[in-house]
Amino acid sequence: MAVHARRTGWVRKAMLAGLALVAGASLALAQRDAMEDCLRNNDPDTKIRGCTTVIDRDPGAVWAYVSRGTTYIGKSEYEPAIRDLTIAIDLSPPSAGNSLAGSYNNRAWAYLKAGKAAQGLPDAERSLQLNPDNTHALDTRGHILEALGRREEAIADFRRVLALNPNDANAPEARKALERLGAQP
């Protein structure tokens, strides 16, 4: 009887360990799928769901907040974008450099699009402090300055975008902005 009880106990433990392994593997696969959706999925709602799953499992996943925040910007949902990018900025170490500059720039853009240009200006400035030649941040700040009626400063930023890289992705928008402001490139 004692041998049977020991054997049954061992079998039970082995079965529980096997179930735990399967459950752990299932969770790992689910987490991997959520990470893939958060990073690479082109459907905004799927991307947001994936990022949310990652964040629920790891509230310190800065990259997931950034990904979800920028996806919200793409959906014109600026308040949740601002909220997520604020969390990403707060969680990022000061040494995060260009990625932190990108988060500040994205939040500045979300503020601008939400009709809160004045709140976005310090973020655009901070982004440029971290990465002075970032044409995306210069373009963002130019748009914010334009929205604030600071025409000459906006023109200077758009011209700098073109001076740094006339073939940059932001160059056509900088040219349009200069034209809109009645300025030459």
Rosetta blueprint (number, residue, H / E / L):
1 M L
2 A H
3 V H
4 H H
5 A H
6 R H
7 R H
8 T H
9 G H
10 W H
11 V H
12 R H
13 K H
14 A H
15 M H
16 L H
17 A H
18 G H
19 L H
20 A H
21 L H
22 V H
23 A H
24 G H
25 A H
26 S H
27 L H
28 A H
29 L H
30 A H
31 Q H
32 R H
33 D H
34 A H
35 M H
36 E H
37 D H
38 C H
39 L H
40 R H
41 N L
42 N L
43 D L
44 P H
45 D H
46 T H
47 K H
48 I H
49 R H
50 G H
51 C H
52 T H
53 T H
54 V H
55 I H
56 D H
57 R H
58 D L
59 P L
60 G L
61 A L
62 V H
63 W H
64 A H
65 Y H
66 V H
67 S H
68 R H
69 G H
70 T H
71 T H
72 Y H
73 I H
74 G H
75 K L
76 S L
77 E L
78 Y H
79 E H
80 P H
81 A H
82 I H
83 R H
84 D H
85 L H
86 T H
87 I H
88 A H
89 I H
90 D H
91 L H
92 S L
93 P L
94 P H
95 S H
96 A H
97 G L
98 N H
99 S H
100 L H
101 A H
102 G H
103 S H
104 Y H
105 N H
106 N H
107 R H
108 A H
109 W H
110 A H
111 Y H
112 L H
113 K H
114 A L
115 G L
116 K L
117 A H
118 A H
119 Q H
120 G H
121 L H
122 P H
123 D H
124 A H
125 E H
126 R H
127 S H
128 L H
129 Q H
130 L H
131 N L
132 P L
133 D L
134 N L
135 T H
136 H H
137 A H
138 L H
139 D H
140 T H
141 R H
142 G H
143 H H
144 I H
145 L H
146 E H
147 A H
148 L L
149 G L
150 R L
151 R H
152 E H
153 E H
154 A H
155 I H
156 A H
157 D H
158 F H
159 R H
160 R H
161 V H
162 L H
163 A H
164 L H
165 N L
166 P L
167 N L
168 D L
169 A L
170 N L
171 A H
172 P H
173 E H
174 A H
175 R H
176 K H
177 A H
178 L H
179 E H
180 R H
181 L L
182 G L
183 A L
184 Q L
185 P L
